[in-house]
């Protein structure tokens, strides 16, 4: 099973992080999850449209809309890889440090 990761781009608020209560921008999940009209969110990697989802265990994440580019690296990561990133970010934040998920390197990779 493959999922898009925990971040998405919002047209006004910028980068959203589903692992943070305020999505990293003082916004509530209810403002983007299952609202009509749908909020136009996009993948930070490929720019394709994404929508909000919950895993069966309640983990919030973003999922590509149908027809996504198969080359999107974030979508090609395994669920285990996503959970490892979540655990690491949680531990870093719990220790009082700042952790941001899925940030590109200076060279864009």
DOPAMI-322373 format. One record per residue: residue number from 0; residue in one letter; chain; x, y, z of N, C-alpha, C, O in turn. Coordinates in steps of 0.05 Angstrom, whole numbers. Atoms other than C-alpha are relative to their C-alpha. Last residue first. Layout:
BEGIN
<site i="NUM" aa="A" ch="A" n_X="X" n_Y="Y" n_Z="Z" ca_X="X" ca_Y="Y" ca_Z="Z" c_X="X" c_Y="Y" c_Z="Z" o_X="X" o_Y="Y" o_Z="Z"/>
...
# end
This chain:
BEGIN
<site i="108" aa="X" ch="A" n_X="5" n_Y="30" n_Z="-2" ca_X="321" ca_Y="334" ca_Z="-89" c_X="-15" c_Y="-6" c_Z="26" o_X="-21" o_Y="-29" o_Z="32"/>
<site i="107" aa="X" ch="A" n_X="27" n_Y="8" n_Z="10" ca_X="313" ca_Y="409" ca_Z="-102" c_X="-6" c_Y="-29" c_Z="3" o_X="-29" o_Y="-37" o_Z="-2"/>
<site i="106" aa="X" ch="A" n_X="-2" n_Y="5" n_Z="28" ca_X="388" ca_Y="426" ca_Z="-97" c_X="-27" c_Y="-9" c_Z="-12" o_X="-29" o_Y="-17" o_Z="-36"/>
<site i="105" aa="X" ch="A" n_X="-6" n_Y="-25" n_Z="15" ca_X="377" ca_Y="460" ca_Z="-30" c_X="1" c_Y="-5" c_Z="-30" o_X="-6" o_Y="13" o_Z="-46"/>
<site i="104" aa="X" ch="A" n_X="-27" n_Y="-9" n_Z="-4" ca_X="345" ca_Y="396" ca_Z="-4" c_X="5" c_Y="25" c_Z="-16" o_X="-12" o_Y="32" o_Z="-33"/>
<site i="103" aa="X" ch="A" n_X="-20" n_Y="5" n_Z="21" ca_X="270" ca_Y="389" ca_Z="-5" c_X="27" c_Y="11" c_Z="8" o_X="30" o_Y="30" o_Z="22"/>
<site i="102" aa="X" ch="A" n_X="-11" n_Y="-25" n_Z="9" ca_X="230" ca_Y="387" ca_Z="60" c_X="21" c_Y="-6" c_Z="-21" o_X="39" o_Y="-22" o_Z="-17"/>
<site i="101" aa="X" ch="A" n_X="0" n_Y="-1" n_Z="30" ca_X="188" ca_Y="326" ca_Z="70" c_X="9" c_Y="26" c_Z="-11" o_X="-4" o_Y="38" o_Z="-28"/>
<site i="100" aa="X" ch="A" n_X="0" n_Y="24" n_Z="17" ca_X="173" ca_Y="334" ca_Z="145" c_X="2" c_Y="8" c_Z="-30" o_X="-9" o_Y="28" o_Z="-39"/>
<site i="99" aa="X" ch="A" n_X="17" n_Y="-5" n_Z="23" ca_X="194" ca_Y="392" ca_Z="189" c_X="2" c_Y="-24" c_Z="-18" o_X="24" o_Y="-33" o_Z="-25"/>
<site i="98" aa="X" ch="A" n_X="-2" n_Y="20" n_Z="22" ca_X="222" ca_Y="379" ca_Z="258" c_X="-20" c_Y="6" c_Z="-21" o_X="-44" o_Y="10" o_Z="-16"/>
<site i="97" aa="X" ch="A" n_X="18" n_Y="-5" n_Z="22" ca_X="236" ca_Y="432" ca_Z="312" c_X="5" c_Y="-21" c_Z="-22" o_X="28" o_Y="-27" o_Z="-29"/>
<site i="96" aa="X" ch="A" n_X="-12" n_Y="-10" n_Z="25" ca_X="268" ca_Y="410" ca_Z="377" c_X="-21" c_Y="4" c_Z="-21" o_X="-44" o_Y="-5" o_Z="-18"/>
<site i="95" aa="X" ch="A" n_X="-2" n_Y="-29" n_Z="0" ca_X="237" ca_Y="404" ca_Z="446" c_X="13" c_Y="12" c_Z="-25" o_X="17" o_Y="37" o_Z="-25"/>
<site i="94" aa="X" ch="A" n_X="-25" n_Y="-8" n_Z="-13" ca_X="251" ca_Y="330" ca_Z="458" c_X="4" c_Y="31" c_Z="0" o_X="23" o_Y="41" o_Z="10"/>
<site i="93" aa="X" ch="A" n_X="3" n_Y="5" n_Z="-28" ca_X="178" ca_Y="316" ca_Z="441" c_X="25" c_Y="8" c_Z="16" o_X="22" o_Y="16" o_Z="39"/>
<site i="92" aa="X" ch="A" n_X="18" n_Y="-21" n_Z="-11" ca_X="188" ca_Y="349" ca_Z="374" c_X="-4" c_Y="-3" c_Z="30" o_X="-4" o_Y="17" o_Z="45"/>
<site i="91" aa="X" ch="A" n_X="-15" n_Y="-25" n_Z="1" ca_X="247" ca_Y="304" ca_Z="357" c_X="-16" c_Y="23" c_Z="12" o_X="-5" o_Y="39" o_Z="28"/>
<site i="90" aa="X" ch="A" n_X="-21" n_Y="2" n_Z="-20" ca_X="210" ca_Y="242" ca_Z="380" c_X="16" c_Y="26" c_Z="1" o_X="23" o_Y="36" o_Z="23"/>
<site i="89" aa="X" ch="A" n_X="12" n_Y="-1" n_Z="-26" ca_X="149" ca_Y="261" ca_Z="339" c_X="20" c_Y="0" c_Z="23" o_X="17" o_Y="15" o_Z="42"/>
<site i="88" aa="X" ch="A" n_X="8" n_Y="-28" n_Z="-4" ca_X="190" ca_Y="276" ca_Z="277" c_X="-13" c_Y="3" c_Z="28" o_X="-8" o_Y="23" o_Z="41"/>
<site i="87" aa="X" ch="A" n_X="-24" n_Y="-16" n_Z="-4" ca_X="224" ca_Y="208" ca_Z="283" c_X="-7" c_Y="29" c_Z="5" o_X="4" o_Y="42" o_Z="24"/>
<site i="86" aa="X" ch="A" n_X="-12" n_Y="7" n_Z="-27" ca_X="159" ca_Y="170" ca_Z="294" c_X="24" c_Y="18" c_Z="5" o_X="27" o_Y="28" o_Z="27"/>
<site i="85" aa="X" ch="A" n_X="18" n_Y="-10" n_Z="-21" ca_X="125" ca_Y="205" ca_Z="235" c_X="12" c_Y="-4" c_Z="28" o_X="11" o_Y="14" o_Z="44"/>
<site i="84" aa="X" ch="A" n_X="-3" n_Y="-30" n_Z="0" ca_X="185" ca_Y="193" ca_Z="189" c_X="-18" c_Y="12" c_Z="22" o_X="-9" o_Y="31" o_Z="35"/>
<site i="83" aa="X" ch="A" n_X="-26" n_Y="-6" n_Z="-11" ca_X="183" ca_Y="119" ca_Z="209" c_X="5" c_Y="30" c_Z="1" o_X="15" o_Y="40" o_Z="22"/>
<site i="82" aa="X" ch="A" n_X="3" n_Y="3" n_Z="-29" ca_X="108" ca_Y="116" ca_Z="195" c_X="27" c_Y="6" c_Z="15" o_X="27" o_Y="17" o_Z="37"/>
<site i="81" aa="X" ch="A" n_X="15" n_Y="-23" n_Z="-11" ca_X="119" ca_Y="144" ca_Z="126" c_X="-2" c_Y="-1" c_Z="30" o_X="1" o_Y="19" o_Z="44"/>
<site i="80" aa="X" ch="A" n_X="-18" n_Y="-24" n_Z="2" ca_X="173" ca_Y="93" ca_Z="111" c_X="-14" c_Y="25" c_Z="11" o_X="-1" o_Y="40" o_Z="26"/>
<site i="79" aa="X" ch="A" n_X="-20" n_Y="3" n_Z="-21" ca_X="128" ca_Y="37" ca_Z="136" c_X="19" c_Y="24" c_Z="1" o_X="26" o_Y="34" o_Z="22"/>
<site i="78" aa="X" ch="A" n_X="13" n_Y="-8" n_Z="-25" ca_X="72" ca_Y="62" ca_Z="91" c_X="19" c_Y="-2" c_Z="23" o_X="19" o_Y="15" o_Z="41"/>
<site i="77" aa="X" ch="A" n_X="17" n_Y="20" n_Z="-12" ca_X="120" ca_Y="55" ca_Z="32" c_X="-13" c_Y="12" c_Z="26" o_X="-4" o_Y="32" o_Z="37"/>
<site i="76" aa="X" ch="A" n_X="-11" n_Y="9" n_Z="-25" ca_X="147" ca_Y="114" ca_Z="-8" c_X="-20" c_Y="-20" c_Z="13" o_X="-44" o_Y="-17" o_Z="10"/>
<site i="75" aa="X" ch="A" n_X="-12" n_Y="26" n_Z="4" ca_X="126" ca_Y="120" ca_Z="-81" c_X="13" c_Y="-11" c_Z="26" o_X="25" o_Y="-32" o_Z="25"/>
<site i="74" aa="X" ch="A" n_X="22" n_Y="20" n_Z="2" ca_X="77" ca_Y="177" ca_Z="-68" c_X="12" c_Y="-28" c_Z="-2" o_X="-3" o_Y="-48" o_Z="3"/>
<site i="73" aa="X" ch="A" n_X="14" n_Y="1" n_Z="-25" ca_X="133" ca_Y="222" ca_Z="-43" c_X="-22" c_Y="-21" c_Z="0" o_X="-27" o_Y="-34" o_Z="20"/>
<site i="72" aa="X" ch="A" n_X="-15" n_Y="15" n_Z="-20" ca_X="177" ca_Y="206" ca_Z="-103" c_X="-15" c_Y="-3" c_Z="27" o_X="-14" o_Y="-24" o_Z="39"/>
<site i="71" aa="X" ch="A" n_X="0" n_Y="-15" n_Z="-25" ca_X="126" ca_Y="228" ca_Z="-155" c_X="13" c_Y="-17" c_Z="22" o_X="3" o_Y="-38" o_Z="30"/>
<site i="70" aa="X" ch="A" n_X="-27" n_Y="-7" n_Z="-8" ca_X="147" ca_Y="192" ca_Z="-219" c_X="1" c_Y="15" c_Z="27" o_X="23" o_Y="20" o_Z="37"/>
<site i="69" aa="X" ch="A" n_X="-12" n_Y="23" n_Z="-14" ca_X="80" ca_Y="157" ca_Z="-229" c_X="28" c_Y="6" c_Z="10" o_X="39" o_Y="-9" o_Z="26"/>
<site i="68" aa="X" ch="A" n_X="-24" n_Y="9" n_Z="14" ca_X="48" ca_Y="225" ca_Z="-243" c_X="13" c_Y="-23" c_Z="14" o_X="17" o_Y="-22" o_Z="38"/>
<site i="67" aa="X" ch="A" n_X="-26" n_Y="-12" n_Z="-8" ca_X="-20" ca_Y="227" ca_Z="-210" c_X="23" c_Y="-10" c_Z="-17" o_X="22" o_Y="-32" o_Z="-28"/>
<site i="66" aa="X" ch="A" n_X="-16" n_Y="-9" n_Z="23" ca_X="-81" ca_Y="206" ca_Z="-250" c_X="26" c_Y="12" c_Z="7" o_X="39" o_Y="24" o_Z="-10"/>
<site i="65" aa="X" ch="A" n_X="-5" n_Y="20" n_Z="22" ca_X="-130" ca_Y="201" ca_Z="-192" c_X="16" c_Y="13" c_Z="-23" o_X="13" o_Y="37" o_Z="-28"/>
<site i="64" aa="X" ch="A" n_X="25" n_Y="3" n_Z="16" ca_X="-122" ca_Y="253" ca_Z="-136" c_X="7" c_Y="-20" c_Z="-22" o_X="30" o_Y="-24" o_Z="-29"/>
<site i="63" aa="X" ch="A" n_X="2" n_Y="-11" n_Z="27" ca_X="-60" ca_Y="242" ca_Z="-93" c_X="-28" c_Y="-5" c_Z="-11" o_X="-41" o_Y="-26" o_Z="-6"/>
<site i="62" aa="X" ch="A" n_X="-1" n_Y="21" n_Z="21" ca_X="-70" ca_Y="226" ca_Z="-19" c_X="-3" c_Y="14" c_Z="-27" o_X="-20" o_Y="32" o_Z="-31"/>
<site i="61" aa="X" ch="A" n_X="10" n_Y="-9" n_Z="26" ca_X="-56" ca_Y="269" ca_Z="41" c_X="3" c_Y="-21" c_Z="-21" o_X="23" o_Y="-36" o_Z="-20"/>
<site i="60" aa="X" ch="A" n_X="-20" n_Y="-2" n_Z="22" ca_X="-48" ca_Y="244" ca_Z="112" c_X="-14" c_Y="11" c_Z="-24" o_X="-38" o_Y="15" o_Z="-25"/>
<site i="59" aa="X" ch="A" n_X="7" n_Y="-19" n_Z="21" ca_X="-82" ca_Y="239" ca_Z="180" c_X="22" c_Y="1" c_Z="-21" o_X="46" o_Y="1" o_Z="-14"/>
<site i="58" aa="X" ch="A" n_X="-23" n_Y="-17" n_Z="9" ca_X="-69" ca_Y="177" ca_Z="222" c_X="-10" c_Y="17" c_Z="-23" o_X="-20" o_Y="7" o_Z="-43"/>
<site i="57" aa="X" ch="A" n_X="4" n_Y="-29" n_Z="-6" ca_X="-135" ca_Y="152" ca_Z="252" c_X="23" c_Y="18" c_Z="-8" o_X="22" o_Y="42" o_Z="-2"/>
<site i="56" aa="X" ch="A" n_X="-7" n_Y="-5" n_Z="-28" ca_X="-119" ca_Y="77" ca_Z="258" c_X="-2" c_Y="30" c_Z="7" o_X="5" o_Y="38" o_Z="29"/>
<site i="55" aa="X" ch="A" n_X="19" n_Y="14" n_Z="-18" ca_X="-158" ca_Y="60" ca_Z="194" c_X="6" c_Y="5" c_Z="30" o_X="-11" o_Y="4" o_Z="47"/>
<site i="54" aa="X" ch="A" n_X="-5" n_Y="29" n_Z="1" ca_X="-116" ca_Y="114" ca_Z="159" c_X="-21" c_Y="-13" c_Z="18" o_X="-34" o_Y="0" o_Z="34"/>
<site i="53" aa="X" ch="A" n_X="-8" n_Y="12" n_Z="-26" ca_X="-148" ca_Y="183" ca_Z="152" c_X="6" c_Y="-30" c_Z="-5" o_X="-8" o_Y="-43" o_Z="-20"/>
<site i="52" aa="X" ch="A" n_X="10" n_Y="27" n_Z="-7" ca_X="-152" ca_Y="222" ca_Z="87" c_X="8" c_Y="-6" c_Z="29" o_X="25" o_Y="8" o_Z="41"/>
<site i="51" aa="X" ch="A" n_X="-5" n_Y="9" n_Z="-27" ca_X="-144" ca_Y="293" ca_Z="59" c_X="-12" c_Y="-28" c_Z="4" o_X="-32" o_Y="-36" o_Z="-8"/>
<site i="50" aa="X" ch="A" n_X="23" n_Y="-4" n_Z="-18" ca_X="-141" ca_Y="308" ca_Z="-16" c_X="7" c_Y="-13" c_Z="27" o_X="26" o_Y="-29" o_Z="29"/>
<site i="49" aa="X" ch="A" n_X="2" n_Y="20" n_Z="-21" ca_X="-85" ca_Y="318" ca_Z="-66" c_X="-25" c_Y="6" c_Z="17" o_X="-37" o_Y="28" o_Z="15"/>
<site i="48" aa="X" ch="A" n_X="21" n_Y="-4" n_Z="-20" ca_X="-78" ca_Y="353" ca_Z="-133" c_X="0" c_Y="-22" c_Z="21" o_X="5" o_Y="-45" o_Z="14"/>
<site i="47" aa="X" ch="A" n_X="26" n_Y="12" n_Z="6" ca_X="-12" ca_Y="344" ca_Z="-170" c_X="-20" c_Y="5" c_Z="22" o_X="-11" o_Y="9" o_Z="45"/>
<site i="46" aa="X" ch="A" n_X="20" n_Y="-20" n_Z="6" ca_X="45" ca_Y="393" ca_Z="-157" c_X="-28" c_Y="-10" c_Z="-7" o_X="-46" o_Y="5" o_Z="-12"/>
<site i="45" aa="X" ch="A" n_X="7" n_Y="0" n_Z="29" ca_X="98" ca_Y="339" ca_Z="-163" c_X="-20" c_Y="21" c_Z="-8" o_X="-24" o_Y="25" o_Z="-32"/>
<site i="44" aa="X" ch="A" n_X="-20" n_Y="13" n_Z="17" ca_X="136" ca_Y="342" ca_Z="-96" c_X="-7" c_Y="4" c_Z="-30" o_X="10" o_Y="14" o_Z="-45"/>
<site i="43" aa="X" ch="A" n_X="-24" n_Y="-17" n_Z="0" ca_X="95" ca_Y="391" ca_Z="-53" c_X="22" c_Y="-11" c_Z="-19" o_X="40" o_Y="4" o_Z="-26"/>
<site i="42" aa="X" ch="A" n_X="-23" n_Y="15" n_Z="-9" ca_X="31" ca_Y="354" ca_Z="-73" c_X="25" c_Y="18" c_Z="-1" o_X="30" o_Y="31" o_Z="-22"/>
<site i="41" aa="X" ch="A" n_X="-17" n_Y="13" n_Z="20" ca_X="-28" ca_Y="401" ca_Z="-82" c_X="24" c_Y="-13" c_Z="14" o_X="31" o_Y="-7" o_Z="37"/>
<site i="40" aa="X" ch="A" n_X="-26" n_Y="7" n_Z="-12" ca_X="-89" ca_Y="425" ca_Z="-43" c_X="17" c_Y="-14" c_Z="-22" o_X="7" o_Y="-26" o_Z="-40"/>
<site i="39" aa="X" ch="A" n_X="-19" n_Y="8" n_Z="20" ca_X="-149" ca_Y="461" ca_Z="-74" c_X="28" c_Y="-4" c_Z="13" o_X="42" o_Y="15" o_Z="18"/>
<site i="38" aa="X" ch="A" n_X="-24" n_Y="-18" n_Z="0" ca_X="-199" ca_Y="463" ca_Z="-17" c_X="20" c_Y="-11" c_Z="-20" o_X="25" o_Y="-35" o_Z="-20"/>
<site i="37" aa="X" ch="A" n_X="-25" n_Y="12" n_Z="-8" ca_X="-263" ca_Y="426" ca_Z="-35" c_X="23" c_Y="20" c_Z="-2" o_X="25" o_Y="36" o_Z="-21"/>
<site i="36" aa="X" ch="A" n_X="-16" n_Y="12" n_Z="21" ca_X="-326" ca_Y="466" ca_Z="-39" c_X="27" c_Y="-9" c_Z="10" o_X="37" o_Y="1" o_Z="30"/>
<site i="35" aa="X" ch="A" n_X="10" n_Y="-6" n_Z="26" ca_X="-348" ca_Y="434" ca_Z="4" c_X="-4" c_Y="30" c_Z="-2" o_X="-16" o_Y="42" o_Z="16"/>
<site i="34" aa="X" ch="A" n_X="15" n_Y="-25" n_Z="2" ca_X="-307" ca_Y="409" ca_Z="63" c_X="-9" c_Y="4" c_Z="-29" o_X="4" o_Y="-5" o_Z="-48"/>
<site i="33" aa="X" ch="A" n_X="28" n_Y="4" n_Z="8" ca_X="-287" ca_Y="337" ca_Z="73" c_X="-17" c_Y="25" c_Z="1" o_X="-40" o_Y="25" o_Z="9"/>
<site i="32" aa="X" ch="A" n_X="9" n_Y="28" n_Z="3" ca_X="-222" ca_Y="353" ca_Z="109" c_X="-30" c_Y="-1" c_Z="-5" o_X="-46" o_Y="7" o_Z="12"/>
<site i="31" aa="X" ch="A" n_X="-9" n_Y="11" n_Z="25" ca_X="-193" ca_Y="423" ca_Z="97" c_X="-11" c_Y="-28" c_Z="-6" o_X="-11" o_Y="-37" o_Z="-28"/>
<site i="30" aa="X" ch="A" n_X="1" n_Y="-20" n_Z="21" ca_X="-222" ca_Y="468" ca_Z="151" c_X="7" c_Y="-10" c_Z="-28" o_X="2" o_Y="3" o_Z="-48"/>
<site i="29" aa="X" ch="A" n_X="28" n_Y="-2" n_Z="9" ca_X="-236" ca_Y="408" ca_Z="196" c_X="-3" c_Y="21" c_Z="-22" o_X="-23" o_Y="21" o_Z="-37"/>
<site i="28" aa="X" ch="A" n_X="4" n_Y="21" n_Z="20" ca_X="-160" ca_Y="397" ca_Z="200" c_X="-29" c_Y="1" c_Z="-12" o_X="-33" o_Y="-4" o_Z="-35"/>
<site i="27" aa="X" ch="A" n_X="12" n_Y="25" n_Z="-11" ca_X="-156" ca_Y="463" ca_Z="238" c_X="-4" c_Y="-20" c_Z="-23" o_X="-12" o_Y="-12" o_Z="-45"/>
<site i="26" aa="X" ch="A" n_X="24" n_Y="8" n_Z="14" ca_X="-109" ca_Y="519" ca_Z="215" c_X="-10" c_Y="-27" c_Z="11" o_X="7" o_Y="-44" o_Z="19"/>
<site i="25" aa="X" ch="A" n_X="24" n_Y="-8" n_Z="-16" ca_X="-58" ca_Y="555" ca_Z="256" c_X="-26" c_Y="-5" c_Z="-15" o_X="-44" o_Y="11" o_Z="-15"/>
<site i="24" aa="X" ch="A" n_X="7" n_Y="-27" n_Z="9" ca_X="-4" ca_Y="546" ca_Z="202" c_X="-25" c_Y="10" c_Z="14" o_X="-39" o_Y="27" o_Z="3"/>
<site i="23" aa="X" ch="A" n_X="-23" n_Y="-16" n_Z="3" ca_X="35" ca_Y="483" ca_Z="221" c_X="-6" c_Y="29" c_Z="-8" o_X="13" o_Y="44" o_Z="-14"/>
<site i="22" aa="X" ch="A" n_X="-11" n_Y="4" n_Z="27" ca_X="-24" ca_Y="438" ca_Z="209" c_X="24" c_Y="17" c_Z="-6" o_X="32" o_Y="20" o_Z="-29"/>
<site i="21" aa="X" ch="A" n_X="9" n_Y="-24" n_Z="15" ca_X="-53" ca_Y="465" ca_Z="275" c_X="10" c_Y="0" c_Z="-29" o_X="10" o_Y="21" o_Z="-42"/>
<site i="20" aa="X" ch="A" n_X="28" n_Y="-6" n_Z="-6" ca_X="-51" ca_Y="396" ca_Z="308" c_X="-10" c_Y="24" c_Z="-15" o_X="-33" o_Y="25" o_Z="-24"/>
<site i="19" aa="X" ch="A" n_X="2" n_Y="-21" n_Z="-21" ca_X="14" ca_Y="378" ca_Z="273" c_X="-30" c_Y="7" c_Z="4" o_X="-45" o_Y="8" o_Z="-15"/>
<site i="18" aa="X" ch="A" n_X="-8" n_Y="12" n_Z="-25" ca_X="22" ca_Y="311" ca_Z="236" c_X="-1" c_Y="21" c_Z="23" o_X="2" o_Y="14" o_Z="46"/>
<site i="17" aa="X" ch="A" n_X="22" n_Y="15" n_Z="-13" ca_X="-19" ca_Y="335" ca_Z="177" c_X="7" c_Y="-11" c_Z="27" o_X="-11" o_Y="-19" o_Z="42"/>
<site i="16" aa="X" ch="A" n_X="-11" n_Y="24" n_Z="-12" ca_X="34" ca_Y="386" ca_Z="159" c_X="-21" c_Y="-14" c_Z="16" o_X="-29" o_Y="-5" o_Z="37"/>
<site i="15" aa="X" ch="A" n_X="15" n_Y="11" n_Z="-22" ca_X="9" ca_Y="441" ca_Z="112" c_X="14" c_Y="-26" c_Z="9" o_X="24" o_Y="-41" o_Z="-7"/>
<site i="14" aa="X" ch="A" n_X="-4" n_Y="28" n_Z="-6" ca_X="55" ca_Y="483" ca_Z="68" c_X="-16" c_Y="-9" c_Z="25" o_X="-15" o_Y="4" o_Z="46"/>
<site i="13" aa="X" ch="A" n_X="-26" n_Y="12" n_Z="6" ca_X="27" ca_Y="548" ca_Z="43" c_X="1" c_Y="-29" c_Z="8" o_X="-19" o_Y="-43" o_Z="5"/>
<site i="12" aa="X" ch="A" n_X="-15" n_Y="6" n_Z="-25" ca_X="-32" ca_Y="581" ca_Z="79" c_X="28" c_Y="-11" c_Z="-6" o_X="44" o_Y="-11" o_Z="13"/>
<site i="11" aa="X" ch="A" n_X="-6" n_Y="-24" n_Z="-16" ca_X="-62" ca_Y="614" ca_Z="17" c_X="18" c_Y="-5" c_Z="23" o_X="36" o_Y="11" o_Z="29"/>
<site i="10" aa="X" ch="A" n_X="-4" n_Y="-24" n_Z="17" ca_X="-62" ca_Y="561" ca_Z="-39" c_X="5" c_Y="26" c_Z="16" o_X="19" o_Y="44" o_Z="6"/>
<site i="9" aa="X" ch="A" n_X="26" n_Y="-14" n_Z="-1" ca_X="-50" ca_Y="503" ca_Z="9" c_X="4" c_Y="26" c_Z="-15" o_X="24" o_Y="39" o_Z="-12"/>
<site i="8" aa="X" ch="A" n_X="-1" n_Y="-29" n_Z="4" ca_X="9" ca_Y="457" ca_Z="-6" c_X="-28" c_Y="11" c_Z="-2" o_X="-44" o_Y="2" o_Z="-17"/>
<site i="7" aa="X" ch="A" n_X="13" n_Y="-9" n_Z="24" ca_X="10" ca_Y="387" ca_Z="23" c_X="3" c_Y="30" c_Z="-2" o_X="9" o_Y="43" o_Z="18"/>
<site i="6" aa="X" ch="A" n_X="0" n_Y="-29" n_Z="7" ca_X="49" ca_Y="349" ca_Z="75" c_X="-15" c_Y="5" c_Z="-26" o_X="-17" o_Y="-12" o_Z="-43"/>
<site i="5" aa="X" ch="A" n_X="13" n_Y="-16" n_Z="-20" ca_X="40" ca_Y="282" ca_Z="111" c_X="-1" c_Y="30" c_Z="-6" o_X="-11" o_Y="45" o_Z="10"/>
<site i="4" aa="X" ch="A" n_X="-9" n_Y="-6" n_Z="-28" ca_X="58" ca_Y="236" ca_Z="56" c_X="-17" c_Y="19" c_Z="15" o_X="-41" o_Y="23" o_Z="10"/>
<site i="3" aa="X" ch="A" n_X="-14" n_Y="-25" n_Z="1" ca_X="22" ca_Y="208" ca_Z="-5" c_X="7" c_Y="7" c_Z="29" o_X="-7" o_Y="-2" o_Z="47"/>
<site i="2" aa="X" ch="A" n_X="15" n_Y="-24" n_Z="-7" ca_X="5" ca_Y="136" ca_Z="6" c_X="17" c_Y="25" c_Z="-6" o_X="41" o_Y="24" o_Z="-7"/>
<site i="1" aa="X" ch="A" n_X="-15" n_Y="-25" n_Z="3" ca_X="27" ca_Y="69" ca_Z="-20" c_X="-18" c_Y="24" c_Z="6" o_X="-41" o_Y="24" o_Z="-2"/>
<site i="0" aa="X" ch="A" n_X="17" n_Y="-23" n_Z="0" ca_X="0" ca_Y="0" ca_Z="0" c_X="18" c_Y="25" c_Z="0" o_X="36" o_Y="27" o_Z="16"/>
# end
